[in-house]
Amino acid sequence: MVSTQTKPALYLTFERVIQAFPLKKGDKIVVAVSGGADSVCLLHLLRQYPFRLHVAHLNHQFRSEGIKEAQFVERLATSWNIPVTATSLPVPEMCKTERLSKQEGARKVRYAFLNQVAQETGARWIAVGHTADDQIETFLMRLLRGSGIEGLSAIPKMREGSIIRPLLSIRREEIVAELSRSKIAFVEDPSNVQQVYLRNQVRHSLLPILERYNPKIKETLLKEVELLQGESDFLQQHTLQVVQELGIKTEGRSIRFNIPKLRPLHVAIQRRILRWGINLLHHDLKGIGFKHIDAIVSKIIPGPTGKRSVLPNGLRVEKRYCDLILEQMGGERDFPSHPTTPSEVKIVSLCEETDLPEWGIRVVFSLQPGAHLVFSPCTASFDFDTISLPLSVRGVQPGDCFVPSGMRGRHKKLQDFFVDAKIPAAKRGWVPFLSCPRGILWVIGHRLDERFQATRETKQTLTVTIKSCASF
């Protein structure tokens, strides 16, 4: 540990960031280490704290140097007495099969690998080495391509679930200086200087030009990102509150918006609500841009009944009298004629996203310090300190009961709740519950248990989002 008197500014910045995360002494963290300066420095700094670390390295097989880089990472982890999982996967072939770009495919495979290592090792967190320079470059790339406030917010310090980025406030030059001072070796990725990639063009060509006009352009852009992140977070929370107030209905693979309630809202909130609905149905906004959302707001909503438009990803939007119907084409989800219940699925690690094909849903976790009150049909906030792991998603069982929010501590049998909620008997076996060893947290899509829901006194908030959900 570096003494307080000789600590570089980098250590003080890193310590402030670590304290802001909801990390606890003894937490296990999977550290993504490529062998480059950023990830090696991240591992070096995390060693100063009482966490249990596990190194994860993936050779994407894009370059011949990948084998030597994997060997370097394994030697480094061994020398620091840190367990390591190193894997090599044919990412180029996987990209071709799934028709993805190299960057997109590599990112998808990399995070799947990190989540797998976290689950296998029982790690609660995944730490990746994005820096302040990555933040700046991402902002400029999205600005050049065109993006809204969410995109321009660039890279969040903590992503949904368990992914943390402790270096986002630290510049790359500080990182290299620290490794030099501590005499720690790292490997150079030759692709970082190849200007065939937009990121490298921004780094080596665009930023030097911008610095001619503003020598402190990097500091300026970092402040801009921080400002946008705060405003985007506020708008998102406000949007989810409005969603709850609108009483939006999900019916099979469709969402029904009440136009008289939707139209008076500010156009910015209308757009966000529509994006929320699209994400709920398809859990992916790729291919759907401003022109699609704006067409709904400016043409479909004020248009005559029957006005419709087909969106990418098999989505369709139509005005039917006072309703705006957003639906996934291809028919509604078929429920069995008898209440067959899918098997219970245990969720041991709060990873970024967990697919539950048995239930036809994807569960997204976000753990944040402080109180974050978000409630909607498919998003709910819980007081993490009242919950015990593992979580599970399951169906109704004989004798099930819970304390519905608003019942002031009174228990209610699930059977009675189903009757009062007018849920058809044929569908009750398909209604998923989020539960923990202490009880049912949430009848998903319907009601929370007030014993676990977040309040203004909550110190750590677990927000759970259900994507691609049907009529629960």
C-alpha positions in Angstrom: 0.0 0.0 0.0 1.3 3.4 -0.9 1.8 5.7 2.1 -0.6 8.6 2.5 2.3 11.1 2.1 3.5 9.7 -1.2 0.1 8.8 -2.8 -0.2 10.1 -6.3 -3.4 11.9 -7.2 -4.4 8.8 -9.1 -4.7 6.8 -5.8 -6.9 9.5 -4.2 -9.2 9.6 -7.2 -9.4 5.8 -7.3 -10.2 5.7 -3.6 -13.1 8.2 -4.0 -14.5 6.1 -6.8 -14.2 2.8 -4.9 -16.0 4.3 -1.9 -18.8 5.4 -4.1 -19.5 1.8 -5.2 -21.6 -0.4 -3.0 -18.6 -2.7 -2.4 -18.0 -4.5 0.8 -14.9 -6.0 2.4 -14.3 -9.5 1.2 -16.4 -9.1 -2.0 -15.2 -11.2 -4.9 -14.4 -9.3 -8.1 -13.7 -10.7 -11.5 -11.2 -8.3 -13.1 -11.0 -8.3 -16.9 -7.3 -8.1 -17.8 -6.2 -7.9 -21.4 -2.6 -7.2 -20.5 -2.7 -3.6 -21.6 -1.8 -0.7 -19.4 -5.4 0.1 -18.4 -6.5 -3.3 -17.2 -3.1 -4.1 -15.6 -3.3 -0.8 -13.6 -6.9 -1.6 -12.6 -5.7 -4.9 -11.2 -2.7 -3.3 -9.5 -5.0 -0.7 -7.7 -7.6 -3.2 -6.7 -4.9 -5.2 -5.0 -4.6 -2.4 -2.4 -8.1 -3.2 -1.1 -9.5 -6.1 1.0 -11.3 -7.7 -2.0 -11.0 -11.2 -3.3 -9.9 -10.9 -6.9 -10.1 -13.3 -9.9 -8.5 -12.4 -13.2 -10.3 -13.2 -16.4 -8.6 -13.0 -19.8 -10.1 -13.8 -23.2 -8.0 -14.3 -26.4 -10.3 -13.1 -29.2 -8.1 -14.8 -31.8 -8.0 -11.6 -33.9 -4.2 -11.3 -33.7 -1.3 -13.7 -33.5 0.0 -11.7 -30.4 -3.0 -13.0 -28.5 -1.2 -16.1 -27.3 1.7 -14.2 -25.8 -0.7 -11.7 -24.2 -2.6 -14.5 -22.5 0.7 -15.9 -21.2 1.7 -12.5 -19.9 -1.6 -12.1 -18.0 -1.3 -15.6 -16.5 2.3 -14.9 -15.4 1.2 -11.6 -13.9 -1.7 -13.0 -12.0 0.4 -15.9 -10.7 3.1 -13.6 -9.5 0.5 -11.6 -7.5 -1.1 -14.8 -6.2 -4.4 -14.1 -7.9 -6.4 -16.9 -9.5 -6.9 -16.6 -13.2 -9.2 -17.9 -15.9 -7.9 -17.6 -19.4 -9.8 -18.7 -22.5 -9.4 -18.5 -26.2 -12.5 -18.3 -28.5 -12.8 -18.0 -32.3 -14.5 -14.6 -32.2 -13.8 -13.8 -35.9 -15.8 -16.9 -37.0 -18.5 -16.1 -34.4 -18.8 -12.6 -35.8 -19.3 -14.0 -39.3 -21.9 -16.5 -38.2 -23.9 -13.9 -36.3 -23.2 -11.1 -38.9 -21.7 -8.8 -36.4 -18.9 -6.3 -36.7 -15.6 -7.1 -35.1 -16.1 -4.6 -32.3 -19.7 -5.5 -31.6 -19.0 -9.3 -31.8 -16.0 -9.0 -29.5 -17.9 -7.0 -27.0 -20.8 -9.5 -26.9 -18.5 -12.5 -26.5 -16.3 -10.8 -24.0 -19.1 -9.8 -21.6 -20.7 -13.3 -21.9 -17.3 -14.7 -20.9 -17.0 -12.4 -18.0 -20.5 -13.2 -16.7 -19.7 -16.9 -17.0 -16.5 -16.5 -15.0 -18.4 -14.5 -12.4 -21.1 -17.2 -12.1 -18.5 -20.0 -11.9 -16.4 -18.3 -9.3 -19.3 -16.9 -7.2 -18.1 -13.3 -7.8 -20.5 -10.5 -7.1 -18.7 -7.9 -9.3 -17.0 -7.6 -12.6 -14.4 -4.8 -13.0 -13.4 -3.5 -16.4 -10.7 -1.0 -17.3 -12.3 1.8 -19.2 -10.6 5.1 -18.6 -11.4 8.8 -18.9 -9.9 8.8 -22.4 -12.3 6.0 -23.4 -15.1 8.1 -22.0 -14.1 11.1 -24.1 -13.6 9.1 -27.3 -17.0 7.4 -26.9 -18.7 10.7 -26.5 -17.1 12.1 -29.7 -17.9 8.9 -31.6 -21.5 9.0 -30.7 -21.7 12.7 -31.4 -20.3 12.1 -34.9 -22.8 9.3 -35.6 -25.7 11.2 -34.1 -27.1 10.3 -30.7 -29.6 11.5 -28.0 -28.8 12.4 -24.4 -28.5 8.8 -23.3 -26.0 8.0 -26.0 -24.0 11.1 -25.3 -23.9 10.1 -21.6 -21.3 7.7 -22.9 -20.0 5.1 -20.5 -21.6 4.7 -17.0 -19.4 4.0 -14.0 -21.7 1.2 -13.0 -23.8 -0.8 -15.4 -27.0 -2.7 -14.7 -26.1 -5.4 -12.2 -22.5 -6.0 -11.3 -20.2 -4.3 -13.9 -18.1 -1.5 -12.4 -15.6 0.8 -14.1 -13.4 2.3 -11.4 -10.9 4.0 -13.9 -13.5 6.2 -15.7 -12.2 9.3 -13.8 -8.5 8.6 -14.5 -6.6 9.6 -17.6 -4.5 7.2 -19.6 -1.4 9.2 -19.1 -1.8 8.9 -15.3 -2.1 5.2 -15.7 1.1 4.8 -17.7 2.9 7.0 -15.2 1.8 4.9 -12.3 2.9 1.7 -13.9 6.2 3.2 -14.7 6.6 4.5 -11.2 5.7 1.0 -9.8 7.9 -0.8 -12.4 5.0 -2.9 -13.6 5.1 -4.2 -17.1 2.2 -4.3 -19.6 1.7 -5.2 -23.2 1.0 -2.8 -26.1 -1.9 -3.7 -28.5 -0.6 -2.8 -32.0 -4.2 -2.3 -33.2 -4.5 0.8 -31.0 -2.5 2.8 -33.5 -4.3 1.5 -36.7 -6.5 4.2 -38.0 -8.9 1.8 -39.7 -11.0 2.0 -36.5 -13.1 5.1 -35.8 -12.0 5.2 -32.1 -8.3 5.4 -33.2 -9.1 8.1 -35.7 -10.8 10.1 -32.9 -7.9 9.5 -30.6 -5.0 10.2 -32.9 -6.5 12.7 -35.4 -9.7 14.5 -34.2 -8.7 15.2 -30.6 -5.3 16.8 -31.5 -7.3 19.1 -33.8 -9.8 20.0 -31.1 -7.0 20.7 -28.7 -5.8 23.5 -31.0 -9.1 25.3 -30.3 -9.3 24.3 -26.6 -6.1 23.0 -24.9 -8.3 21.6 -22.1 -10.8 20.0 -24.5 -10.6 16.6 -22.7 -11.4 18.1 -19.3 -14.3 20.1 -20.9 -15.7 16.9 -22.6 -15.5 14.9 -19.3 -17.5 17.6 -17.5 -20.0 17.6 -20.4 -20.4 13.8 -20.0 -20.9 14.1 -16.3 -23.6 16.8 -16.8 -25.4 14.7 -19.4 -25.3 11.6 -17.2 -27.0 13.4 -14.4 -29.7 14.8 -16.6 -30.3 11.5 -18.4 -30.6 9.7 -15.1 -33.2 12.3 -13.9 -35.2 12.1 -17.1 -35.2 8.3 -17.0 -36.5 8.2 -13.4 -39.1 10.8 -14.3 -40.1 8.8 -17.4 -40.6 5.6 -15.3 -42.7 7.5 -12.8 -44.9 8.8 -15.7 -45.2 5.3 -17.1 -46.6 4.1 -13.9 -49.1 7.0 -13.7 -50.3 6.4 -17.3 -51.6 2.9 -16.5 -50.1 1.4 -19.6 -51.4 -2.0 -20.5 -49.4 -5.0 -21.8 -51.5 -7.5 -23.8 -49.7 -10.5 -25.1 -47.0 -9.1 -27.4 -48.4 -5.6 -27.5 -48.5 -2.5 -25.4 -51.5 -0.1 -25.3 -50.9 3.6 -24.6 -53.8 6.0 -23.9 -53.4 8.8 -26.4 -55.3 11.5 -24.4 -52.9 10.8 -21.5 -49.9 10.6 -23.7 -50.4 13.7 -25.9 -50.2 16.4 -23.2 -46.8 15.3 -22.1 -43.7 17.1 -23.3 -42.4 15.6 -26.6 -39.1 14.6 -24.9 -41.1 12.4 -22.4 -43.3 11.1 -25.2 -40.2 9.9 -27.0 -38.7 8.3 -24.0 -42.0 6.5 -23.2 -42.1 5.1 -26.7 -38.5 4.0 -26.4 -39.3 2.3 -23.1 -42.2 0.4 -24.8 -40.0 -0.7 -27.7 -37.3 -1.8 -25.4 -39.9 -3.7 -23.3 -41.2 -5.6 -26.3 -37.9 -6.3 -28.1 -35.2 -5.5 -25.5 -33.2 -4.0 -28.3 -33.4 -0.5 -29.9 -30.9 -1.3 -32.6 -32.1 -0.1 -36.0 -34.7 2.1 -34.4 -33.6 5.7 -34.6 -34.9 9.3 -34.1 -36.8 9.2 -37.4 -38.9 6.2 -36.3 -39.8 7.7 -32.9 -40.5 11.1 -34.3 -42.8 9.7 -37.0 -44.9 8.1 -34.2 -45.1 11.4 -32.3 -45.7 13.7 -35.3 -47.7 11.5 -37.6 -49.3 8.4 -35.9 -50.5 10.0 -32.7 -52.1 13.1 -34.3 -53.3 11.1 -37.3 -56.6 9.4 -38.0 -57.6 6.1 -36.5 -56.1 3.2 -38.4 -52.9 5.1 -39.1 -50.0 2.7 -38.8 -46.3 2.2 -39.4 -44.0 -0.8 -39.5 -40.8 -0.4 -37.5 -37.5 -2.4 -37.7 -37.2 -5.6 -35.6 -40.7 -6.8 -36.5 -42.5 -4.1 -34.6 -45.7 -2.3 -35.7 -47.4 0.8 -34.3 -51.0 1.7 -35.0 -53.6 4.2 -33.8 -56.9 2.7 -32.8 -59.3 5.5 -31.7 -58.0 6.7 -28.4 -55.2 4.0 -28.1 -51.7 3.8 -29.6 -50.9 0.1 -30.0 -47.2 -1.0 -30.2 -46.9 -4.7 -31.0 -44.5 -7.3 -31.9 -45.7 -8.9 -35.1 -46.0 -12.7 -35.3 -48.9 -13.4 -33.0 -49.4 -13.4 -29.3 -47.6 -15.7 -27.0 -49.5 -19.0 -26.7 -50.3 -20.1 -23.2 -51.0 -23.8 -22.5 -54.6 -24.8 -21.9 -53.5 -26.1 -18.5 -51.6 -24.1 -15.9 -48.2 -25.7 -16.5 -45.6 -23.8 -14.5 -42.0 -23.6 -15.8 -39.3 -24.8 -13.3 -37.8 -22.5 -10.7 -34.6 -20.7 -11.8 -31.9 -19.8 -9.2 -30.0 -16.5 -9.7 -26.8 -16.7 -7.7 -25.0 -13.7 -9.1 -26.5 -10.4 -9.9 -25.0 -10.2 -13.4 -25.8 -7.5 -15.8 -28.4 -9.5 -17.7 -29.8 -13.0 -17.1 -31.8 -14.7 -19.7 -34.6 -17.1 -18.5 -35.8 -18.9 -21.7 -38.1 -21.1 -19.6 -40.1 -18.0 -18.8 -39.4 -16.1 -22.0 -37.9 -13.1 -20.2 -34.6 -11.4 -19.5 -33.9 -10.1 -16.0 -31.6 -7.0 -15.7 -30.2 -6.0 -12.3 -28.8 -2.6 -11.2 -27.4 -2.2 -7.7 -26.8 1.5 -6.7 -26.0 3.3 -3.4 -28.8 5.4 -2.0 -32.5 5.4 -2.6 -33.8 5.1 -6.2 -37.5 4.7 -6.3 -38.6 3.2 -9.6 -41.8 1.3 -10.0 -43.6 0.3 -13.3 -45.2 -2.9 -14.6 -41.8 -4.3 -15.5 -39.3 -2.3 -13.3 -39.2 -2.4 -9.5 -36.8 -1.1 -6.9 -36.0 -3.1 -3.7 -34.1 -2.3 -0.5 -31.1 -4.6 -1.0 -30.4 -4.8 2.7 -33.7 -6.6 3.3 -32.9 -9.3 0.7 -30.9 -12.5 1.0 -29.4 -14.3 -1.9 -29.9 -16.3 -4.0 -32.8 -14.8 -5.8 -35.0 -17.0 -7.9 -37.8 -16.8 -10.5 -40.6 -19.3 -10.0 -44.3 -19.9 -10.3 -47.0 -20.1 -7.8 -46.8 -22.9 -5.1 -49.5 -24.1 -2.7 -49.8 -21.9 0.3 -47.9 -18.9 -1.3 -48.7 -15.5 0.3 -47.1 -12.1 0.4 -47.7 -8.6 1.7 -48.9 -6.5 -1.3 -47.7 -2.9 -1.3 -50.3 -0.7 0.1 -51.8 -3.4 2.3 -50.1 -2.0 5.4 -48.5 -5.2 6.5 -51.4 -7.5 5.9 -50.7 -10.9 4.2 -52.6 -12.1 1.2 -52.8 -15.5 -0.4 -51.6 -15.6 -4.0 -54.7 -17.4 -5.0 -56.9 -14.6 -3.7 -54.6 -12.0 -5.3 -55.0 -13.7 -8.7 -58.8 -13.7 -8.3 -58.8 -10.0 -7.4 -56.5 -9.1 -10.2 -58.7 -11.0 -12.7 -55.9 -13.1 -14.0 -57.3 -16.1 -16.0 -56.8 -19.5 -14.4 -55.0 -20.7 -17.6 -52.4 -18.0 -17.3 -51.7 -18.2 -13.5 -49.1 -20.9 -13.9 -47.1 -18.5 -16.2 -47.0 -15.6 -13.9 -43.4 -15.3 -12.6 -42.5 -14.4 -9.1 -39.2 -12.9 -8.0 -38.3 -14.4 -4.6 -35.5 -14.9 -2.1 -35.2 -17.1 0.9 -37.0 -14.5 3.0 -40.1 -14.5 0.8 -41.7 -13.3 -2.5 -40.3 -9.9 -3.5 -42.5 -9.3 -6.6 -45.4 -10.8 -8.5 -43.8 -9.6 -11.7 -45.9 -7.1 -13.6 -48.4 -6.8 -10.8 -47.4 -6.0 -7.2 -44.4 -5.8 -4.9 -44.1 -7.1 -1.4 -43.9 -3.9 0.7 -41.5 -5.6 3.1 -38.8 -5.5 0.5 -39.6 -2.5 -1.7 -37.2 0.5 -1.7 -38.1 3.6 0.4 -36.5 7.0 0.9 -34.5 5.5 3.8 -33.0 2.8 1.6 -29.2 2.7 1.6 -28.7 0.3 -1.3 -31.2 0.0 -4.1 -31.6 -3.1 -6.2 -33.5 -2.2 -9.4 -34.9 -5.1 -11.4 -36.1 -4.7 -14.9 -37.9 -7.4 -16.9 -37.5 -7.2 -20.6 -39.5 -9.0 -23.4 -42.3 -9.6 -20.9 -45.7 -10.6 -22.1 -49.1 -10.2 -20.3 -48.1 -11.2 -16.8 
